[in-house]
Amino acid sequence: MKHLFLAAALGLACAACQPSTPAPPATSPPAPSQAPAAQPGAPGAAAPSPTTGEGAQASAPPPGQAAMAEAGDLVPGIPACKTGDNRTPIPVWKPTVDAQNNVSTAPPQEDGQVVVLALESHDEPKCNDTDVNVFKLANPNGEPGGLEIRVRGNSQEVDGVCHLSGLYRNEAAKGTQKDWAATQFTAADASEIASANMHCVQSP
């Protein structure tokens, strides 16, 4: 009996000596997978930065066009005059015109001379290429009379205003009123003058 108790005590002691089964190691949560980069245009994607492509900046006009713009661009095909140019200069007459067709300056008046005109006819305008529009420049200081300027051709109505612009040739004219001199401008053939390549337009 004594031996049975001893054996049982030894069995319990041996059971306590057995190593305990280790608990399985804790596993760390998997690292989150890296999200793919958002494609342009996808929701939440940053807008691509604008890039400047070719032609984004307006290119400067060719020298000939720039010169014509300075001259008023009234006669395409005829270059602006340059220093030392051997071409015949074409003057530009572009006066201010009031409601009664009174002009602010006198035009060139050399018989047969080609002139660029840019006018608006307000008083009884005749916006056709047959009838004559009349403009006046009174003498200064209240002196009687003045200059009557008659213009025919190259007419165009724009927004209810009659424009007379382009190439004209000057010719002498007789006055119709006492103390008034007169000069006349008739539309010239711009293509013929341009093809001759002998003229240039003066800066106004």
N, CA, C and O of each residue as an XYZ file, in Angstrom:
816
protein
N       0.828     -1.196      0.000
C       0.000      0.000      0.000
C       0.857      1.238      0.000
O       0.580      2.222     -0.686
N       1.897      1.158      0.785
C       2.834      2.274      0.852
C       3.490      2.466     -0.485
O       3.742      3.593     -0.912
N       3.774      1.335     -1.166
C       4.407      1.434     -2.480
C       3.487      2.035     -3.505
O       3.948      2.749     -4.396
N       2.199      1.774     -3.412
C       1.240      2.329     -4.377
C       1.184      3.838     -4.269
O       1.159      4.533     -5.285
N       1.164      4.360     -3.037
C       1.147      5.827     -2.854
C       2.413      6.456     -3.382
O       2.369      7.552     -3.941
N       3.539      5.790     -3.219
C       4.830      6.326     -3.702
C       4.853      6.394     -5.221
O       5.341      7.356     -5.815
N       4.295      5.314     -5.850
C       4.275      5.282     -7.327
C       3.390      6.378     -7.876
O       3.709      7.011     -8.882
N       2.257      6.596     -7.195
C       1.346      7.637     -7.669
C       1.965      9.010     -7.528
O       1.778      9.876     -8.382
N       2.713      9.210     -6.435
C       3.360     10.512     -6.249
C       4.416     10.754     -7.280
O       4.566     11.876     -7.764
N       5.173      9.705     -7.639
C       6.216      9.849     -8.670
C       5.585     10.155    -10.032
O       6.116     10.943    -10.814
N       4.413      9.498    -10.303
C       3.745      9.762    -11.603
C       3.312     11.194    -11.728
O       3.435     11.802    -12.791
N       2.800     11.745    -10.627
C       2.366     13.153    -10.678
C       3.555     14.075    -10.861
O       3.501     15.066    -11.590
N       4.662     13.708    -10.156
C       5.851     14.541    -10.293
C       6.392     14.499    -11.695
O       6.823     15.531    -12.209
N       6.389     13.328    -12.352
C       6.891     13.223    -13.737
C       6.003     13.998    -14.711
O       6.473     14.584    -15.687
N       4.679     13.977    -14.405
C       3.764     14.729    -15.288
C       4.045     16.209    -15.218
O       3.937     16.917    -16.220
N       4.411     16.688    -14.023
C       4.723     18.101    -13.879
C       6.019     18.467    -14.550
O       6.249     19.617    -14.924
N       6.913     17.406    -14.705
C       8.203     17.694    -15.343
C       8.124     17.773    -16.842
O       9.065     18.273    -17.459
N       7.026     17.297    -17.492
C       6.922     17.302    -18.954
C       6.819     18.740    -19.470
O       6.033     19.538    -18.959
N       7.610     19.052    -20.474
C       7.502     20.418    -21.010
C       6.141     20.649    -21.628
O       5.580     19.779    -22.295
N       5.615     21.862    -21.388
C       4.295     22.186    -21.952
C       4.412     22.473    -23.435
O       5.422     23.000    -23.902
N       3.384     22.126    -24.157
C       3.387     22.347    -25.619
C       3.332     23.850    -25.890
O       2.396     24.531    -25.469
N       4.335     24.356    -26.591
C       4.349     25.812    -26.828
C       3.167     26.239    -27.665
O       2.775     25.566    -28.617
N       2.613     27.365    -27.292
C       1.497     27.906    -28.075
C       2.006     28.376    -29.424
O       3.122     28.886    -29.522
N       1.224     28.215    -30.433
C       1.671     28.663    -31.775
C       1.932     30.162    -31.772
O       1.163     30.935    -31.201
N       3.028     30.566    -32.417
C       3.367     32.004    -32.420
C       2.265     32.814    -33.082
O       1.658     32.397    -34.069
N       2.027     33.995    -32.502
C       1.003     34.877    -33.076
C       1.471     35.395    -34.418
O       2.609     35.840    -34.570
N       0.611     35.334    -35.350
C       0.962     35.812    -36.702
C       0.564     37.265    -36.831
O      -0.543     37.654    -36.459
N       1.475     38.066    -37.362
C       1.175     39.479    -37.573
C       0.262     39.627    -38.775
O       0.360     38.850    -39.724
N      -0.627     40.613    -38.751
C      -1.540     40.785    -39.908
C      -0.753     41.111    -41.167
O       0.252     41.819    -41.109
N      -1.198     40.609    -42.277
C      -0.454     40.847    -43.536
C      -0.388     42.340    -43.843
O      -1.343     43.090    -43.640
N       0.779     42.736    -44.339
C       0.957     44.145    -44.707
C       0.019     44.496    -45.841
O      -0.121     43.725    -46.790
N      -0.630     45.655    -45.760
C      -1.571     46.015    -46.853
C      -0.825     46.173    -48.156
O       0.239     46.789    -48.224
N      -1.407     45.606    -49.177
C      -0.762     45.717    -50.494
C      -0.853     47.157    -50.971
O      -1.850     47.845    -50.755
N       0.216     47.590    -51.625
C       0.264     48.981    -52.107
C      -0.744     49.168    -53.217
O      -0.756     48.414    -54.190
N      -1.613     50.201    -53.067
C      -2.648     50.449    -54.091
C      -1.994     50.925    -55.366
O      -1.042     51.703    -55.307
N      -2.471     50.486    -56.518
C      -1.881     50.947    -57.789
C      -2.086     52.430    -57.971
O      -3.089     52.992    -57.531
N      -1.146     53.047    -58.613
C      -1.233     54.493    -58.862
C      -2.469     54.802    -59.681
O      -2.797     54.102    -60.640
N      -3.153     55.875    -59.277
C      -4.377     56.244    -59.996
C      -4.026     56.674    -61.406
O      -3.096     57.452    -61.620
N      -4.767     56.169    -62.347
C      -4.546     56.523    -63.739
C      -5.156     57.886    -64.019
O      -6.161     58.248    -63.408
N      -4.562     58.652    -64.937
C      -5.155     59.958    -65.284
C      -6.587     59.797    -65.738
O      -6.899     58.959    -66.584
N      -7.444     60.602    -65.172
C      -8.844     60.550    -65.557
C      -9.681     59.712    -64.626
O     -10.908     59.803    -64.649
N      -9.013     58.852    -63.759
C      -9.780     58.040    -62.821
C     -10.270     58.920    -61.700
O      -9.682     59.970    -61.438
N     -11.381     58.501    -61.002
C     -11.877     59.319    -59.875
C     -10.807     59.489    -58.822
O     -10.173     58.521    -58.402
N     -10.612     60.713    -58.402
C      -9.613     60.982    -57.384
C      -8.226     61.220    -57.926
O      -7.320     61.586    -57.177
N      -8.043     61.016    -59.223
C      -6.711     61.228    -59.785
C      -6.458     62.710    -59.928
O      -7.356     63.485    -60.255
N      -5.233     63.085    -59.680
C      -4.875     64.495    -59.820
C      -4.867     64.863    -61.282
O      -4.436     64.073    -62.122
N      -5.339     66.054    -61.597
C      -5.364     66.500    -62.989
C      -3.949     66.691    -63.482
O      -3.121     67.259    -62.770
N      -3.649     66.228    -64.689
C      -2.295     66.413    -65.212
C      -1.990     67.879    -65.393
O      -2.862     68.672    -65.749
N      -0.760     68.227    -65.148
C      -0.368     69.621    -65.306
C      -0.390     69.988    -66.756
O       0.059     69.208    -67.597
N      -0.906     71.172    -67.083
C      -0.985     71.557    -68.497
C       0.396     71.732    -69.073
O       1.313     72.217    -68.411
N       0.525     71.334    -70.302
C       1.793     71.500    -71.005
C       1.587     72.424    -72.166
O       0.514     72.446    -72.769
N       2.565     73.160    -72.475
C       2.490     74.104    -73.592
C       3.060     73.437    -74.823
O       4.250     73.128    -74.881
N       2.206     73.216    -75.808
C       2.664     72.569    -77.018
C       3.086     73.590    -78.041
O       3.025     74.798    -77.812
N       3.512     73.080    -79.167
C       3.927     73.983    -80.238
C       2.735     74.776    -80.714
O       1.636     74.239    -80.851
N       2.941     76.011    -80.958
C       1.868     76.856    -81.457
C       1.040     77.470    -80.359
O       0.086     78.197    -80.636
N       1.397     77.181    -79.071
C       0.614     77.761    -77.982
C       0.770     79.268    -77.959
O      -0.182     79.986    -77.653
N       1.960     79.755    -78.280
C       2.177     81.193    -78.341
C       1.985     81.661    -79.772
O       2.463     81.034    -80.717
N       1.281     82.771    -79.916
C       1.024     83.289    -81.258
C       2.341     83.730    -81.885
O       3.101     84.508    -81.307
N       2.583     83.218    -83.065
C       3.817     83.596    -83.738
C       3.680     85.007    -84.300
O       2.587     85.447    -84.655
N       4.780     85.687    -84.372
C       4.772     87.053    -84.887
C       4.444     87.031    -86.370
O       4.908     86.141    -87.083
N       3.650     87.997    -86.862
C       3.320     88.017    -88.281
C       4.562     88.275    -89.120
O       5.515     88.901    -88.657
N       4.547     87.792    -90.345
C       5.686     88.072    -91.228
C       5.914     89.564    -91.343
O       4.981     90.352    -91.188
N       7.170     89.963    -91.619
C       7.483     91.402    -91.672
C       6.586     92.181    -92.611
O       6.210     93.314    -92.309
N       6.235     91.587    -93.754
C       5.389     92.299    -94.704
C       4.016     92.588    -94.141
O       3.474     93.679    -94.319
N       3.443     91.575    -93.441
C       2.120     91.778    -92.864
C       2.168     92.787    -91.734
O       1.252     93.596    -91.582
N       3.235     92.748    -90.934
C       3.356     93.715    -89.840
C       3.446     95.126    -90.395
O       2.846     96.054    -89.853
N       4.195     95.283    -91.472
C       4.337     96.611    -92.071
C       3.007     97.099    -92.608
O       2.669     98.273    -92.461
N       2.244     96.201    -93.233
C       0.964     96.610    -93.770
C      -0.002     96.964    -92.649
O      -0.823     97.868    -92.800
N       0.092     96.244    -91.505
C      -0.771     96.566    -90.378
C      -0.478     97.977    -89.883
O      -1.393     98.718    -89.521
N       0.812     98.349    -89.869
C       1.176     99.693    -89.440
C       0.661    100.732    -90.431
O       0.336    101.854    -90.045
N       0.587    100.360    -91.706
C       0.130    101.295    -92.724
C      -1.389    101.327    -92.835
O      -1.945    102.041    -93.670
N      -2.050    100.553    -91.993
C      -3.501    100.554    -92.016
C      -4.080     99.325    -92.685
O      -5.293     99.121    -92.644
N      -3.243     98.497    -93.305
C      -3.684     97.276    -93.973
C      -4.808     97.576    -94.959
O      -5.745     96.789    -95.094
N      -4.715     98.716    -95.650
C      -5.776     99.117    -96.561
C      -5.560     98.584    -97.971
O      -6.506     98.483    -98.752
N      -4.321     98.245    -98.295
C      -4.021     97.790    -99.652
C      -3.186     96.515    -99.576
O      -1.965     96.587    -99.720
N      -3.794     95.359    -99.356
C      -3.037     94.110    -99.344
C      -2.323     93.899   -100.671
O      -2.886     94.138   -101.740
N      -1.085     93.451   -100.588
C      -0.307     93.196   -101.799
C       0.687     94.293   -102.118
O       1.564     94.105   -102.961
N       0.566     95.444   -101.455
C       1.519     96.535   -101.668
C       2.292     96.733   -100.372
O       1.684     97.011    -99.338
N       3.620     96.598   -100.396
C       4.406     96.661    -99.159
C       4.476     98.069    -98.589
O       4.220     99.055    -99.279
N       4.827     98.135    -97.316
C       5.080     99.429    -96.679
C       6.440     99.946    -97.135
O       7.349     99.168    -97.425
N       6.563    101.253    -97.194
C       7.821    101.866    -97.633
C       8.917    101.660    -96.588
O       8.664    101.687    -95.384
N      10.141    101.454    -97.082
C      11.305    101.298    -96.226
C      12.342    102.353    -96.580
O      12.321    102.933    -97.665
N      13.238    102.584    -95.650
C      14.307    103.557    -95.898
C      15.144    103.114    -97.092
O      15.569    101.961    -97.167
N      15.375    104.025    -98.015
C      16.162    103.703    -99.199
C      15.382    102.973   -100.276
O      15.957    102.532   -101.271
N      14.070    102.842   -100.085
C      13.234    102.158   -101.072
C      13.150    102.999   -102.343
O      12.976    104.216   -102.282
N      13.272    102.347   -103.479
C      13.189    103.066   -104.756
C      11.770    103.068   -105.330
O      11.545    103.525   -106.451
N      10.822    102.555   -104.553
C       9.442    102.531   -105.037
C       8.790    103.913   -104.897
O       9.255    104.763   -104.137
N       7.718    104.108   -105.638
C       6.963    105.358   -105.542
C       6.064    105.293   -104.304
O       5.221    104.401   -104.206
N       6.229    106.217   -103.366
C       5.422    106.145   -102.142
C       3.972    106.541   -102.393
O       3.681    107.465   -103.153
N       3.069    105.814   -101.732
C       1.647    106.124   -101.787
C       1.250    106.700   -100.427
O       1.282    105.982    -99.427
N       0.878    107.972   -100.370
C       0.490    108.548    -99.078
C      -0.865    108.016    -98.611
O      -1.687    107.570    -99.412
N      -1.073    108.075    -97.307
C      -2.340    107.634    -96.714
C      -3.062    108.851    -96.143
O      -2.502    109.616    -95.358
N      -4.326    109.012    -96.560
C      -5.149    110.101    -96.005
C      -6.279    109.476    -95.215
O      -7.175    108.845    -95.775
N      -6.225    109.661    -93.898
C      -7.195    109.044    -92.992
C      -7.645    110.087    -91.975
O      -7.275    110.011    -90.804
N      -8.447    111.069    -92.418
C      -8.836    112.162    -91.518
C      -9.991    111.764    -90.598
O     -10.643    110.739    -90.801
N     -10.222    112.577    -89.611
C     -11.441    112.465    -88.798
C     -12.587    113.121    -89.562
O     -12.413    114.192    -90.144
N     -13.751    112.486    -89.563
C     -14.920    113.001    -90.300
C     -16.075    113.177    -89.318
O     -16.409    112.251    -88.579
N     -16.689    114.371    -89.310
C     -17.815    114.591    -88.407
C     -19.140    114.258    -89.101
O     -19.153    113.752    -90.223
N     -20.242    114.547    -88.425
C     -21.566    114.175    -88.932
C     -21.953    114.932    -90.199
O     -22.828    114.488    -90.942
N     -21.310    116.070    -90.451
C     -21.603    116.850    -91.665
C     -20.560    116.620    -92.767
O     -20.497    117.377    -93.735
N     -19.754    115.579    -92.614
C     -18.695    115.241    -93.582
C     -17.612    116.314    -93.667
O     -16.973    116.473    -94.708
N     -17.406    117.044    -92.583
C     -16.263    117.943    -92.510
C     -15.045    117.128    -92.056
O     -15.114    116.358    -91.098
N     -13.945    117.317    -92.762
C     -12.746    116.533    -92.458
C     -11.748    117.384    -91.686
O     -11.799    118.614    -91.714
N     -10.833    116.697    -90.990
C      -9.901    117.396    -90.107
C      -8.628    117.851    -90.795
O      -7.965    118.769    -90.310
N      -8.268    117.235    -91.913
C      -7.026    117.585    -92.611
C      -7.266    117.584    -94.120
O      -8.248    117.026    -94.609
N      -6.348    118.220    -94.843
C      -6.439    118.245    -96.305
C      -5.763    117.005    -96.895
O      -4.778    116.518    -96.339
N      -6.273    116.497    -98.000
C      -5.661    115.332    -98.639
C      -4.502    115.737    -99.536
O      -4.353    116.917    -99.855
N      -3.678    114.775    -99.948
C      -2.672    115.054   -100.992
C      -3.415    115.476   -102.269
O      -4.482    114.944   -102.576
N      -2.849    116.423   -103.001
C      -3.561    116.948   -104.163
C      -2.666    117.097   -105.376
O      -2.691    118.127   -106.051
N      -1.888    116.090   -105.649
C      -1.049    116.113   -106.848
C      -1.798    115.397   -107.961
O      -2.157    114.229   -107.813
N      -2.035    116.076   -109.062
C      -2.848    115.509   -110.142
C      -2.267    114.181   -110.629
O      -1.091    114.097   -110.982
N      -3.110    113.145   -110.641
C      -2.680    111.822   -111.092
C      -2.032    110.986   -110.002
O      -1.676    109.836   -110.259
N      -1.865    111.511   -108.805
C      -1.202    110.792   -107.723
C      -2.112    109.690   -107.158
O      -3.319    109.876   -107.006
N      -1.496    108.534   -106.851
C      -2.222    107.443   -106.209
C      -2.169    107.676   -104.702
O      -1.104    107.932   -104.140
N      -3.335    107.584   -104.056
C      -3.450    107.863   -102.623
C      -4.294    106.779   -101.972
O      -5.253    106.293   -102.572
N      -3.943    106.395   -100.741
C      -4.785    105.512    -99.949
C      -5.725    106.385    -99.125
O      -5.279    107.265    -98.390
N      -7.035    106.137    -99.251
C      -8.026    106.865    -98.474
C      -8.711    105.920    -97.486
O      -8.881    104.730    -97.751
N      -9.095    106.478    -96.354
C      -9.908    105.747    -95.376
C     -10.875    106.746    -94.774
O     -10.502    107.535    -93.906
N     -12.137    106.714    -95.239
C     -13.135    107.712    -94.855
C     -14.444    107.035    -94.461
O     -14.705    105.888    -94.822
N     -15.247    107.764    -93.722
C     -16.621    107.371    -93.443
C     -17.521    108.522    -93.864
O     -17.318    109.664    -93.450
N     -18.505    108.219    -94.681
C     -19.433    109.261    -95.142
C     -20.691    109.214    -94.279
O     -21.400    108.208    -94.254
N     -20.963    110.317    -93.569
C     -22.112    110.381    -92.664
C     -23.244    111.252    -93.215
O     -24.419    110.950    -93.007
N     -22.892    112.325    -93.911
C     -23.901    113.272    -94.384
C     -24.372    112.874    -95.783
O     -23.617    112.988    -96.749
N     -25.625    112.407    -95.893
C     -26.212    111.964    -97.159
C     -25.266    110.999    -97.888
O     -24.877    111.253    -99.028
N     -24.898    109.895    -97.228
C     -23.941    108.976    -97.850
C     -24.510    108.304    -99.099
O     -25.691    107.961    -99.165
N     -23.651    108.133   -100.062
C     -24.009    107.423   -101.303
C     -23.078    106.206   -101.372
O     -21.982    106.258   -101.930
N     -23.565    105.115   -100.782
C     -22.703    103.949   -100.640
C     -22.797    103.053   -101.871
O     -23.298    101.931   -101.809
N     -22.307    103.575   -102.981
C     -22.198    102.791   -104.218
C     -20.980    103.304   -104.968
O     -20.409    104.332   -104.602
N     -20.593    102.616   -105.982
C     -19.370    102.969   -106.702
C     -19.617    103.879   -107.901
O     -18.724    104.090   -108.722
N     -20.833    104.419   -107.997
C     -21.164    105.305   -109.117
C     -21.268    106.759   -108.679
O     -20.733    107.652   -109.337
N     -21.959    106.993   -107.563
C     -22.183    108.363   -107.103
C     -20.987    108.883   -106.317
O     -20.127    108.123   -105.871
N     -20.960    110.196   -106.162
C     -19.840    110.873   -105.498
C     -20.252    111.280   -104.083
O     -21.323    111.848   -103.874
N     -19.381    110.978   -103.112
C     -19.544    111.469   -101.746
C     -18.685    112.728   -101.593
O     -17.536    112.763   -102.032
N     -19.254    113.751   -100.970
C     -18.573    115.039   -100.864
C     -18.175    115.316    -99.421
O     -18.977    115.164    -98.499
N     -16.928    115.725    -99.244
C     -16.391    116.107    -97.935
C     -15.867    117.535    -98.042
O     -15.517    117.995    -99.129
N     -15.816    118.230    -96.915
C     -15.388    119.638    -96.952
C     -14.361    119.933    -95.862
O     -14.397    119.381    -94.763
N     -13.451    120.827    -96.221
C     -12.475    121.347    -95.268
C     -12.523    122.861    -95.363
O     -12.030    123.442    -96.329
N     -13.115    123.500    -94.366
C     -13.265    124.963    -94.392
C     -11.933    125.639    -94.124
O     -11.065    125.094    -93.442
N     -11.789    126.835    -94.673
C     -10.582    127.621    -94.418
C     -10.493    127.973    -92.932
O     -11.513    128.184    -92.277
N      -9.278    128.035    -92.411
C      -9.131    128.369    -90.985
C      -9.431    129.846    -90.711
O      -9.557    130.657    -91.628
N      -9.540    130.161    -89.435
C      -9.720    131.542    -88.954
C     -10.992    132.195    -89.481
O     -11.077    133.419    -89.583
N     -11.980    131.367    -89.816
C     -13.262    131.920    -90.244
C     -13.261    132.529    -91.617
O     -14.224    133.198    -91.992
N     -12.204    132.319    -92.383
C     -12.176    132.859    -93.747
C     -13.189    132.106    -94.603
O     -13.402    130.912    -94.398
N     -13.813    132.788    -95.556
C     -14.830    132.133    -96.385
C     -14.211    131.080    -97.300
O     -13.044    131.163    -97.683
N     -15.036    130.085    -97.637
C     -14.588    129.083    -98.588
C     -13.771    127.978    -97.940
O     -13.721    127.819    -96.720
N     -13.138    127.230    -98.821
C     -12.337    126.108    -98.358
C     -12.132    125.114    -99.493
O     -12.098    125.494   -100.663
N     -11.997    123.851    -99.141
C     -11.741    122.800   -100.123
C     -12.862    121.777   -100.085
O     -13.253    121.290    -99.024
N     -13.373    121.461   -101.279
C     -14.380    120.414   -101.416
C     -13.683    119.165   -101.964
O     -13.002    119.227   -102.987
N     -13.856    118.041   -101.281
C     -13.202    116.787   -101.688
C     -14.280    115.807   -102.139
O     -15.171    115.457   -101.365
N     -14.198    115.372   -103.376
C     -15.180    114.432   -103.927
C     -14.536    113.048   -104.060
O     -13.424    112.910   -104.569
N     -15.247    112.053   -103.600
C     -14.701    110.689   -103.588
C     -15.724    109.742   -104.209
O     -16.908    109.769   -103.874
N     -15.230    108.900   -105.130
C     -16.119    107.940   -105.794
C     -15.445    106.573   -105.869
O     -14.275    106.456   -106.235
N     -16.217    105.537   -105.510
C     -15.725    104.158   -105.627
C     -15.180    103.599   -104.322
O     -14.996    104.315   -103.338
N     -14.927    102.282   -104.351
C     -14.412    101.552   -103.181
C     -15.307    101.762   -101.962
O     -14.812    101.920   -100.846
N     -16.610    101.764   -102.171
C     -17.545    102.009   -101.078
C     -18.055    100.677   -100.521
O     -18.225     99.699   -101.248
N     -18.292    100.675    -99.218
C     -18.825     99.488    -98.565
C     -19.576     99.906    -97.307
O     -19.059    100.661    -96.484
N     -20.800     99.409    -97.170
C     -21.590     99.732    -95.980
C     -21.346     98.678    -94.905
O     -21.523     97.485    -95.148
N     -20.942     99.117    -93.724
C     -20.680     98.234    -92.593
C     -21.407     98.785    -91.375
O     -21.147     99.904    -90.933
N     -22.325     97.981    -90.836
C     -23.098     98.390    -89.661
C     -23.774     99.753    -89.865
O     -23.804    100.587    -88.961
N     -24.304     99.954    -91.050
C     -25.031    101.182    -91.332
C     -24.168    102.389    -91.639
O     -24.687    103.491    -91.816
N     -22.849    102.199    -91.703
C     -21.924    103.303    -91.999
C     -21.287    103.053    -93.358
O     -20.858    101.939    -93.659
N     -21.228    104.106    -94.177
C     -20.633    103.985    -95.509
C     -19.132    104.251    -95.433
O     -18.706    105.367    -95.135
N     -18.334    103.220    -95.705
C     -16.878    103.332    -95.677
C     -16.344    103.479    -97.101
O     -16.779    102.781    -98.017
N     -15.410    104.384    -97.267
C     -14.708    104.570    -98.539
C     -13.230    104.353    -98.241
O     -12.597    105.184    -97.590
N     -12.688    103.257    -98.707
C     -11.294    102.957    -98.372
C     -10.633    102.151    -99.475
O     -11.267    101.336   -100.146
N      -9.338    102.403    -99.644
C      -8.563    101.705   -100.668
C      -7.714    102.664   -101.471
O      -7.367    103.753   -101.014
N      -7.387    102.236   -102.674
C      -6.554    103.053   -103.562
C      -7.414    103.954   -104.440
O      -8.407    103.520   -105.023
N      -7.006    105.218   -104.519
C      -7.693    106.196   -105.371
C      -6.645    106.981   -106.135
O      -5.486    107.086   -105.732
N      -7.093    107.525   -107.246
C      -6.219    108.402   -108.021
C      -6.796    109.824   -107.988
O      -7.985    110.040   -108.225
N      -5.923    110.774   -107.690
C      -6.366    112.165   -107.573
C      -6.441    112.822   -108.950
O      -5.637    112.532   -109.835
N      -7.408    113.700   -109.111
C      -7.527    114.468   -110.350
C      -8.127    115.833   -110.033
O      -8.874    115.988   -109.067
N      -7.800    116.790   -110.837
C      -8.301    118.147   -110.612
C      -9.799    118.196   -110.869
O     -10.337    117.419   -111.659
N     -10.456    119.115   -110.193
C     -11.900    119.289   -110.370
C     -12.229    120.766   -110.221
O     -11.507    121.518   -109.568
N     -13.304    121.154   -110.824
C     -13.719    122.548   -110.738
C     -14.612    122.756   -109.523
O     -15.432    121.901   -109.187
N     -14.446    123.883   -108.877
C     -15.280    124.211   -107.732
C     -16.696    124.538   -108.159
O     -16.929    125.009   -109.272
N     -17.639    124.285   -107.263
C     -19.040    124.553   -107.570
C     -19.584    125.721   -106.757
O     -20.691    126.193   -107.014
N     -18.820    126.186   -105.785
C     -19.277    127.291   -104.954
C     -18.216    128.387   -104.948
O     -17.032    128.131   -105.166
N     -18.664    129.598   -104.696
C     -17.736    130.724   -104.628
C     -16.767    130.517   -103.471
O     -17.167    130.119   -102.377
N     -15.506    130.787   -103.720
C     -14.427    130.695   -102.738
C     -14.067    129.252   -102.349
O     -13.279    129.020   -101.432
N     -14.658    128.299   -103.063
C     -14.352    126.901   -102.759
C     -13.564    126.280   -103.904
O     -13.983    126.333   -105.061
N     -12.428    125.697   -103.573
C     -11.676    124.903   -104.542
C     -12.174    123.460   -104.445
O     -12.882    123.108   -103.502
N     -11.807    122.636   -105.410
C     -12.286    121.257   -105.408
C     -11.196    120.305   -105.906
O     -10.373    120.663   -106.749
N     -11.210    119.112   -105.374
C     -10.340    118.039   -105.859
C     -11.152    116.753   -105.822
O     -12.110    116.641   -105.057
N     -10.775    115.785   -106.643
C     -11.575    114.561   -106.744
C     -10.680    113.334   -106.690
O      -9.560    113.332   -107.200
N     -11.209    112.279   -106.051
C     -10.525    110.989   -105.977
C     -11.442    109.912   -106.537
O     -12.590    109.770   -106.116
N     -10.912    109.152   -107.498
C     -11.661    108.062   -108.112
C     -10.933    106.750   -107.840
O      -9.707    106.689   -107.927
N     -11.682    105.704   -107.512
C     -11.075    104.412   -107.185
C     -10.142    103.948   -108.286
O     -10.473    104.016   -109.470
N      -8.959    103.471   -107.879
C      -7.956    102.967   -108.819
C      -7.938    101.445   -108.778
O      -8.437    100.835   -107.832
N      -7.363    100.840   -109.805
C      -7.267     99.380   -109.896
C      -6.108     98.917   -109.005
O      -4.941     99.027   -109.383
N      -6.445     98.399   -107.823
C      -5.407     98.008   -106.870
C      -4.567     96.848   -107.375
O      -3.356     96.823   -107.152
N      -5.188     95.879   -108.057
C      -4.435     94.718   -108.538
C      -3.415     95.124   -109.595
O      -2.313     94.579   -109.643
N      -3.784     96.075   -110.433
C      -2.850     96.543   -111.470
C      -1.660     97.258   -110.845
O      -0.521     97.057   -111.267
N      -1.919     98.091   -109.843
C      -0.837     98.823   -109.190
C       0.056     97.866   -108.404
O       1.276     98.028   -108.390
N      -0.544     96.872   -107.750
C       0.243     95.913   -106.975
C       1.109     95.054   -107.879
O       2.262     94.776   -107.548
N       0.569     94.628   -109.019
C       1.328     93.757   -109.925
C       2.495     94.490   -110.571
O       3.478     93.861   -110.962
N       2.401     95.814   -110.689
C       3.516     96.577   -111.258
C       4.720     96.584   -110.323
O       5.849     96.791   -110.767
N       4.487     96.359   -109.037
C       5.567     96.259   -108.046
C       6.468     97.490   -108.043
O       7.685     97.381   -107.893
N       5.854     98.665   -108.212
C       6.613     99.909   -108.266
C       6.237    100.876   -107.143
O       6.809    101.961   -107.040
N       5.257    100.478   -106.287
C       4.762    101.380   -105.261
C       4.948    100.775   -103.869
O       5.102     99.564   -103.706
N       4.927    101.645   -102.893
C       4.917    101.229   -101.492
C       3.996    102.191   -100.737
O       3.760    103.314   -101.182
N       3.487    101.742    -99.604
C       2.538    102.552    -98.833
C       3.284    103.239    -97.676
O       3.969    102.597    -96.880
N       3.123    104.558    -97.617
C       3.726    105.302    -96.513
C       2.954    105.066    -95.225
O       1.739    104.867    -95.253
N       3.655    105.087    -94.093
C       2.983    104.963    -92.794
C       2.133    106.210    -92.584
O       2.611    107.322    -92.808
N       0.871    106.045    -92.156
C       0.003    107.210    -91.970
C       0.446    108.057    -90.792
O      -0.177    109.077    -90.496
